[in-house]
Amino acid sequence: MAKTFSPVTPVSCNYTVDTKSSTLKSANIRVNEVPASFRILKQKTNGAGATVLPPITDGVRVVTAAEYKQAAECLAQAFGQDDVARYFIDVPDREHWTEEQKWALHVEILEYITYAHILKGLVTTVGDFEAVALW
Protein backbone atom coordinates (compact mmCIF):
# COMPACT_ATOMS: atom_id res chain seq x y z
CA MET A 1 0.00 0.00 0.00
CA ALA A 2 1.47 3.36 -1.05
CA LYS A 3 1.58 6.27 1.37
CA THR A 4 0.52 9.77 0.42
CA PHE A 5 2.29 12.75 1.89
CA SER A 6 0.84 16.22 2.23
CA PRO A 7 2.66 19.15 0.60
CA VAL A 8 5.60 20.57 2.53
CA THR A 9 5.38 24.19 3.64
CA PRO A 10 8.11 26.31 2.02
CA VAL A 11 11.05 27.28 4.19
CA SER A 12 11.52 30.98 4.90
CA CYS A 13 14.96 32.55 5.03
CA ASN A 14 16.15 36.03 5.98
CA TYR A 15 19.73 36.84 5.04
CA THR A 16 21.25 40.11 6.22
CA VAL A 17 24.70 41.59 5.90
CA ASP A 18 26.16 43.31 8.95
CA THR A 19 27.20 46.76 7.77
CA LYS A 20 29.56 47.30 10.73
CA SER A 21 31.96 44.59 9.60
CA SER A 22 32.47 43.49 6.01
CA THR A 23 33.66 40.03 7.12
CA LEU A 24 30.63 39.20 9.27
CA LYS A 25 27.29 38.09 7.86
CA SER A 26 24.30 36.76 9.73
CA ALA A 27 21.27 34.74 8.77
CA ASN A 28 17.97 33.92 10.41
CA ILE A 29 16.25 30.81 9.16
CA ARG A 30 12.96 29.16 10.13
CA VAL A 31 12.80 25.51 9.18
CA ASN A 32 9.64 23.64 10.18
CA GLU A 33 8.81 26.41 12.65
CA VAL A 34 12.12 25.97 14.50
CA PRO A 35 14.09 29.24 14.66
CA ALA A 36 17.81 29.01 13.99
CA SER A 37 20.54 31.57 13.42
CA PHE A 38 24.21 31.45 12.54
CA ARG A 39 27.09 33.72 11.55
CA ILE A 40 29.38 33.23 8.58
CA LEU A 41 32.96 34.44 9.05
CA LYS A 42 35.53 34.94 6.32
CA GLN A 43 38.99 33.45 6.86
CA LYS A 44 41.61 36.04 7.72
CA THR A 45 44.53 36.52 5.37
CA ASN A 46 47.77 38.38 5.77
CA GLY A 47 48.88 41.13 3.39
CA ALA A 48 50.29 38.59 0.90
CA GLY A 49 46.95 36.76 0.64
CA ALA A 50 48.05 33.68 2.62
CA THR A 51 45.67 32.29 5.22
CA VAL A 52 46.55 33.18 8.78
CA LEU A 53 46.68 30.07 10.96
CA PRO A 54 45.03 30.38 14.35
CA PRO A 55 47.18 29.77 17.43
CA ILE A 56 47.03 26.27 18.88
CA THR A 57 44.75 26.20 21.91
CA ASP A 58 43.42 23.56 24.26
CA GLY A 59 39.83 24.32 23.23
CA VAL A 60 37.81 23.50 20.13
CA ARG A 61 38.68 25.57 17.08
CA VAL A 62 37.79 25.66 13.39
CA VAL A 63 40.25 24.07 10.96
CA THR A 64 41.40 26.30 8.08
CA ALA A 65 41.94 25.24 4.48
CA ALA A 66 45.71 25.39 5.02
CA GLU A 67 45.41 22.67 7.71
CA TYR A 68 43.32 20.08 5.85
CA LYS A 69 46.18 17.57 5.53
CA GLN A 70 46.82 17.50 9.29
CA ALA A 71 43.10 17.05 9.98
CA ALA A 72 42.86 14.28 7.38
CA GLU A 73 45.87 12.49 8.86
CA CYS A 74 44.19 12.49 12.28
CA LEU A 75 41.05 10.98 10.74
CA ALA A 76 43.09 8.44 8.76
CA GLN A 77 44.77 7.25 11.96
CA ALA A 78 41.43 7.08 13.78
CA PHE A 79 39.67 5.11 11.04
CA GLY A 80 42.62 3.11 9.74
CA GLN A 81 41.11 -0.24 10.73
CA ASP A 82 37.46 0.71 10.27
CA ASP A 83 35.66 -1.59 7.81
CA VAL A 84 33.31 1.15 6.59
CA ALA A 85 36.09 3.70 6.02
CA ARG A 86 38.13 1.10 4.13
CA TYR A 87 35.17 -0.16 2.09
CA PHE A 88 36.54 1.29 -1.15
CA ILE A 89 40.09 0.17 -0.41
CA ASP A 90 39.84 -3.47 0.68
CA VAL A 91 38.24 -4.73 -2.54
CA PRO A 92 39.17 -7.71 -4.74
CA ASP A 93 40.58 -5.59 -7.57
CA ARG A 94 43.16 -4.09 -5.18
CA GLU A 95 44.40 -7.37 -3.67
CA HIS A 96 47.74 -6.91 -5.47
CA TRP A 97 48.27 -3.47 -3.86
CA THR A 98 50.76 -3.17 -1.01
CA GLU A 99 49.61 -1.91 2.39
CA GLU A 100 51.51 1.34 1.74
CA GLN A 101 49.52 1.92 -1.47
CA LYS A 102 46.24 1.15 0.30
CA TRP A 103 47.16 3.48 3.15
CA ALA A 104 48.02 6.29 0.71
CA LEU A 105 44.61 5.90 -0.95
CA HIS A 106 42.88 5.88 2.46
CA VAL A 107 44.64 9.13 3.42
CA GLU A 108 43.89 10.73 0.02
CA ILE A 109 40.17 9.91 0.30
CA LEU A 110 40.04 11.50 3.75
CA GLU A 111 41.94 14.55 2.47
CA TYR A 112 39.27 15.09 -0.19
CA ILE A 113 36.46 14.59 2.32
CA THR A 114 38.08 16.94 4.86
CA TYR A 115 38.71 19.68 2.29
CA ALA A 116 35.12 19.41 1.02
CA HIS A 117 33.84 19.86 4.58
CA ILE A 118 36.09 22.90 5.05
CA LEU A 119 34.61 24.45 1.89
CA LYS A 120 30.94 23.54 2.40
CA GLY A 121 30.65 22.44 6.01
CA LEU A 122 32.55 22.77 9.25
CA VAL A 123 35.73 21.06 10.46
CA THR A 124 36.79 21.44 14.07
CA THR A 125 39.76 20.19 16.04
CA VAL A 126 41.09 20.17 19.57
CA GLY A 127 44.67 21.08 20.42
CA ASP A 128 47.24 20.01 17.85
CA PHE A 129 44.84 17.76 15.90
CA GLU A 130 44.27 15.43 18.82
CA ALA A 131 40.69 15.02 17.60
CA VAL A 132 38.85 16.16 14.47
CA ALA A 133 35.14 16.47 13.73
CA LEU A 134 33.50 16.98 10.31
CA TRP A 135 30.10 18.65 10.22
Number of C-alpha atoms within 10 A of each C-alpha: 3 4 4 6 6 5 6 7 9 9 10 11 11 10 11 11 14 13 9 8 8 10 13 14 17 14 15 15 16 14 13 11 10 7 9 10 11 10 11 11 11 9 11 14 11 9 8 6 8 10 15 13 15 11 9 13 11 11 8 14 16 15 25 20 18 13 16 21 17 16 26 23 20 21 23 22 13 12 16 15 10 11 11 10 16 18 10 13 19 15 9 7 8 12 11 8 12 9 10 9 13 17 17 12 15 24 21 16 17 22 20 14 14 28 23 16 18 21 11 9 11 16 22 17 21 17 14 14 17 11 14 23 17 17 10
